[in-house]
Structures are given as C-alpha cells and as structure tokens.
Amino acid sequence: MHDRGGWSSDAPIDRSEHTLADWELLTDALVGALGRQGVMNVDELRRGIESMPPDEYERASYYERWLYSAETILTEKGLIAPGELDARLAG
C-alpha cells in the first residue's frame, strides 16, 4: 500500500474531532520514543506500513498501522523475536 492520493470515493470524510484511546496514545508515544532513540525513523515507519498486506491495511486503523510497522521494524532489527508480542499478550 502506498499514498494513493486522489483516489475517488463517494464516502464522506469524517472531520469530527475524537478522543484517542489509551492504546493510541501509547502507540504514538512508543513510535516517538523509538525515533528519539534512533531505533526507527519515519521512513522506516512508512515502509513498514506499506509492507502490510493490502486487505489488512484496508481494515486497520491509523494507529493499528503504526503498531504493525513498529513490530515489523523491531523484528527485522532483531530487537524482538517473531511472535514475541503475541506471546506476551496471550500470557
């Protein structure tokens, strides 16, 4: 997936303000901290998002895409093991 700028749609744009859920705030903080520590940069974040399978990308929310990307990048860099986050969340 990538920036599809100009994709036509009949769906209205939701311009209403909304309060972020705690997990969204934490995701934003995590990605910011990874960037400040030099672990991951915005180009890597975007590449990780663009690597999502198209059907998952379409179903995911903005911060779900960020989480997917962060997990992908951290796994690629060997900072977490494949499936480690799922195992910790299940346990």
Residue frames as a rotation matrix with the C-alpha (Angstrom) as fourth column:
MET 1
0.589 0.808 0.000 0.00
0.808 -0.589 0.000 0.00
0.000 0.000 -1.000 0.00
HIS 2
-0.637 -0.770 -0.032 1.17
0.768 -0.638 0.053 3.50
-0.061 0.009 0.998 -0.57
ASP 3
-0.470 0.460 -0.753 -0.13
-0.022 -0.859 -0.511 7.04
-0.882 -0.224 0.414 -0.74
ARG 4
-0.393 0.426 0.815 -2.94
0.872 0.453 0.184 6.75
-0.291 0.783 -0.549 -3.24
GLY 5
-0.649 0.100 -0.754 -3.62
0.073 -0.979 -0.193 10.48
-0.757 -0.180 0.628 -3.37
GLY 6
-0.604 0.469 -0.645 -6.73
-0.770 -0.552 0.320 11.39
-0.206 0.690 0.694 -5.25
TRP 7
-0.939 0.340 -0.062 -8.47
0.314 0.914 0.258 8.02
0.144 0.223 -0.964 -5.03
SER 8
-0.545 0.794 0.269 -12.08
-0.608 -0.596 0.525 8.89
0.577 0.123 0.807 -5.68
SER 9
-0.830 0.365 -0.422 -14.71
0.538 0.723 -0.434 7.85
0.147 -0.587 -0.796 -3.23
ASP 10
-0.129 0.875 0.467 -18.33
0.093 -0.458 0.884 8.65
0.987 0.158 -0.022 -2.54
ALA 11
0.233 0.187 -0.954 -17.79
0.911 0.302 0.282 8.20
0.341 -0.935 -0.099 1.19
PRO 12
0.806 0.074 0.587 -17.93
-0.052 -0.979 0.195 11.42
0.590 -0.188 -0.785 3.20
ILE 13
-0.311 -0.945 -0.105 -14.81
0.239 0.029 -0.971 12.49
0.920 -0.327 0.217 5.06
ASP 14
0.628 0.469 -0.621 -15.25
0.690 0.035 0.723 12.31
0.361 -0.883 -0.301 8.82
ARG 15
-0.142 -0.674 0.725 -13.94
0.192 -0.737 -0.648 15.66
0.971 0.047 0.234 10.03
SER 16
0.807 0.513 0.294 -15.16
-0.191 -0.244 0.951 15.32
0.559 -0.823 -0.099 13.59
GLU 17
-0.226 -0.845 0.484 -12.75
-0.826 -0.097 -0.556 15.54
0.517 -0.525 -0.676 16.49
HIS 18
0.742 0.436 -0.509 -12.33
-0.087 0.816 0.572 12.39
0.665 -0.380 0.643 18.51
THR 19
0.483 -0.552 0.680 -10.54
-0.852 -0.116 0.511 11.44
-0.203 -0.826 -0.526 21.68
LEU 20
-0.084 -0.604 -0.793 -7.70
-0.624 0.652 -0.430 8.99
0.777 0.459 -0.432 21.22
ALA 21
0.909 0.323 -0.262 -7.91
-0.061 0.727 0.684 5.73
0.411 -0.606 0.681 23.12
ASP 22
0.684 -0.670 0.288 -5.17
-0.466 -0.099 0.879 4.95
-0.561 -0.735 -0.380 25.63
TRP 23
0.341 -0.575 0.743 -3.57
0.544 0.766 0.343 2.40
-0.766 0.288 0.574 23.31
GLU 24
0.670 -0.080 0.738 -3.43
0.663 -0.384 -0.643 5.00
0.335 0.920 -0.205 20.52
LEU 25
0.864 -0.376 0.333 -1.70
-0.465 -0.850 0.247 7.49
0.190 -0.369 -0.910 22.81
LEU 26
0.497 -0.692 0.524 0.75
-0.236 0.473 0.849 4.79
-0.835 -0.545 0.072 23.89
THR 27
0.488 -0.283 0.826 1.42
0.803 0.516 -0.298 3.82
-0.341 0.808 0.479 20.28
ASP 28
0.829 -0.162 0.536 2.16
0.165 -0.844 -0.511 7.43
0.535 0.512 -0.672 19.42
ALA 29
0.727 -0.565 0.391 4.50
-0.654 -0.397 0.643 7.68
-0.208 -0.724 -0.658 22.43
LEU 30
0.499 -0.529 0.686 6.24
0.224 0.844 0.488 4.40
-0.837 -0.090 0.539 21.54
VAL 31
0.575 -0.258 0.777 6.92
0.812 0.061 -0.581 5.41
0.102 0.964 0.244 17.95
GLY 32
0.840 -0.258 0.478 8.13
-0.219 -0.966 -0.136 8.81
0.496 0.009 -0.868 19.13
ALA 33
0.648 -0.609 0.457 10.48
-0.516 0.091 0.852 7.23
-0.560 -0.788 -0.255 21.68
LEU 34
0.488 -0.462 0.740 11.85
0.614 0.785 0.085 4.78
-0.620 0.413 0.667 19.09
GLY 35
0.697 -0.192 0.691 12.55
0.530 -0.511 -0.677 7.72
0.482 0.838 -0.254 16.81
ARG 36
0.816 -0.369 0.446 14.24
-0.519 -0.807 0.282 9.82
0.256 -0.461 -0.850 19.51
GLN 37
0.508 -0.626 0.592 16.44
-0.331 0.492 0.805 6.86
-0.795 -0.605 0.042 20.46
GLY 38
-0.162 -0.592 -0.789 17.46
-0.951 -0.121 0.286 6.32
-0.265 0.796 -0.543 16.83
VAL 39
-0.492 0.044 0.869 15.88
-0.068 0.994 -0.088 2.88
-0.868 -0.103 -0.486 16.68
MET 40
-0.178 0.555 0.813 13.42
0.940 0.341 -0.027 3.70
-0.292 0.759 -0.582 13.92
ASN 41
-0.854 -0.086 -0.512 12.84
-0.012 -0.983 0.185 6.71
-0.519 0.164 0.839 11.69
VAL 42
-0.017 0.947 -0.321 9.81
-0.486 -0.288 -0.825 8.00
-0.874 0.142 0.465 9.83
ASP 43
-0.136 -0.076 -0.988 10.94
-0.978 0.167 0.122 6.45
0.156 0.983 -0.097 6.54
GLU 44
-0.948 -0.204 -0.246 11.12
-0.160 0.969 -0.186 3.03
0.276 -0.137 -0.951 8.18
LEU 45
-0.585 0.805 0.101 7.72
-0.074 0.071 -0.995 3.59
-0.808 -0.589 0.018 9.78
ARG 46
0.144 0.659 -0.738 6.22
-0.842 -0.310 -0.441 4.34
-0.520 0.685 0.510 6.39
ARG 47
-0.457 -0.372 -0.808 7.96
-0.776 0.611 0.157 1.38
0.436 0.698 -0.568 4.74
GLY 48
-0.986 0.106 0.128 6.62
0.007 0.796 -0.606 -0.90
-0.166 -0.596 -0.785 7.45
ILE 49
-0.195 0.970 -0.144 3.10
-0.312 -0.200 -0.929 0.42
-0.930 -0.136 0.342 6.91
GLU 50
0.153 0.234 -0.960 3.41
-0.972 -0.138 -0.189 -0.01
-0.177 0.962 0.206 3.16
SER 51
-0.776 -0.496 -0.389 4.52
-0.556 0.829 0.053 -3.62
0.297 0.258 -0.920 3.65
MET 52
-0.475 0.677 0.561 1.16
-0.413 0.391 -0.822 -4.58
-0.777 -0.623 0.094 5.16
PRO 53
-0.769 0.350 0.535 -0.91
0.618 0.620 0.484 -6.99
-0.162 0.703 -0.693 3.11
PRO 54
-0.857 0.385 0.342 -3.50
-0.111 -0.787 0.607 -4.86
0.502 0.483 0.717 1.27
ASP 55
0.076 0.958 -0.278 -6.52
0.270 0.248 0.930 -6.45
0.960 -0.146 -0.239 2.97
GLU 56
0.063 -0.136 -0.989 -5.02
0.997 0.057 0.055 -5.88
0.049 -0.989 0.140 6.44
TYR 57
-0.899 -0.437 -0.026 -4.10
0.436 -0.899 0.030 -2.31
-0.036 0.016 0.999 5.51
GLU 58
-0.555 0.752 0.356 -7.68
-0.078 -0.474 0.877 -1.57
0.828 0.459 0.321 4.45
ARG 59
0.378 0.735 -0.562 -9.13
0.495 0.353 0.794 -2.96
0.782 -0.579 -0.230 7.71
ALA 60
-0.176 -0.580 -0.796 -6.58
0.979 -0.021 -0.201 -1.34
0.100 -0.815 0.571 10.02
SER 61
0.911 0.380 -0.160 -6.96
0.406 -0.895 0.185 2.00
-0.073 -0.234 -0.970 11.71
TYR 62
0.690 -0.651 0.317 -4.26
-0.358 -0.687 -0.633 4.68
0.629 0.323 -0.707 11.59
TYR 63
0.142 -0.677 0.723 -2.54
-0.990 -0.081 0.119 3.57
-0.022 -0.732 -0.681 14.81
GLU 64
0.716 0.069 0.695 -3.03
-0.115 0.993 0.020 -0.13
-0.689 -0.095 0.719 14.08
ARG 65
0.882 -0.443 0.160 -0.87
0.234 0.116 -0.965 0.51
0.410 0.889 0.206 11.01
TRP 66
0.336 -0.781 0.527 1.74
-0.772 -0.549 -0.321 2.20
0.540 -0.298 -0.787 13.21
LEU 67
0.368 -0.159 0.916 1.78
-0.737 0.551 0.392 -0.81
-0.567 -0.819 0.086 15.56
TYR 68
0.926 -0.020 0.377 2.15
0.229 0.824 -0.518 -3.23
-0.301 0.566 0.768 12.68
SER 69
0.705 -0.679 0.206 5.04
-0.056 -0.343 -0.938 -1.21
0.707 0.649 -0.279 11.34
ALA 70
0.267 -0.619 0.738 6.80
-0.944 -0.323 0.070 -0.85
0.195 -0.716 -0.671 14.70
GLU 71
0.550 -0.028 0.835 6.57
-0.377 0.884 0.278 -4.60
-0.745 -0.467 0.475 15.33
THR 72
0.949 -0.188 0.254 7.82
0.315 0.474 -0.823 -5.33
0.034 0.860 0.509 11.81
ILE 73
0.529 -0.783 0.326 10.82
-0.367 -0.558 -0.744 -2.98
0.765 0.274 -0.583 12.12
LEU 74
0.253 -0.424 0.869 11.73
-0.958 0.013 0.285 -4.15
-0.132 -0.905 -0.404 15.63
THR 75
0.742 0.051 0.668 11.58
-0.056 0.998 -0.013 -7.76
-0.668 -0.028 0.744 14.46
GLU 76
0.891 -0.424 0.162 13.70
0.216 0.081 -0.973 -7.03
0.400 0.902 0.164 11.38
LYS 77
0.292 -0.805 0.517 16.32
-0.617 -0.571 -0.542 -5.40
0.731 -0.161 -0.663 13.59
GLY 78
-0.140 -0.336 -0.931 16.35
0.313 0.877 -0.364 -8.37
0.939 -0.343 -0.018 15.96
LEU 79
-0.742 -0.119 0.659 15.12
-0.485 -0.584 -0.651 -6.33
0.462 -0.803 0.376 18.92
ILE 80
-0.016 0.712 0.702 12.12
-0.801 0.411 -0.435 -8.60
-0.599 -0.569 0.564 19.39
ALA 81
-0.874 -0.252 0.415 11.62
-0.033 0.884 0.467 -12.17
-0.485 0.394 -0.781 18.26
PRO 82
-0.673 0.683 -0.282 8.98
-0.419 -0.038 0.907 -13.05
0.609 0.729 0.312 15.66
GLY 83
0.078 0.848 -0.524 5.70
0.219 0.498 0.839 -13.62
0.973 -0.180 -0.147 17.53
GLU 84
-0.739 -0.458 -0.494 7.10
0.552 0.009 -0.834 -12.29
0.386 -0.889 0.246 20.82
LEU 85
-0.852 0.449 0.269 4.46
-0.512 -0.820 -0.255 -9.60
0.106 -0.355 0.929 21.25
ASP 86
0.061 0.907 -0.417 1.62
-0.615 0.363 0.700 -12.03
0.786 0.214 0.580 20.54
ALA 87
-0.097 -0.170 -0.981 3.06
0.476 0.857 -0.196 -14.50
0.874 -0.486 -0.002 23.06
ARG 88
-0.940 -0.295 -0.171 3.36
0.292 -0.437 -0.851 -11.83
0.176 -0.850 0.497 25.75
LEU 89
-0.591 0.788 0.173 -0.15
-0.768 -0.616 0.177 -10.55
0.246 -0.028 0.969 25.12
ALA 90
0.173 0.664 -0.727 -1.56
-0.344 0.733 0.587 -14.10
0.923 0.149 0.355 25.29
GLY 91
-0.250 -0.378 -0.892 0.30
0.610 0.654 -0.448 -14.94
0.752 -0.655 0.067 28.51
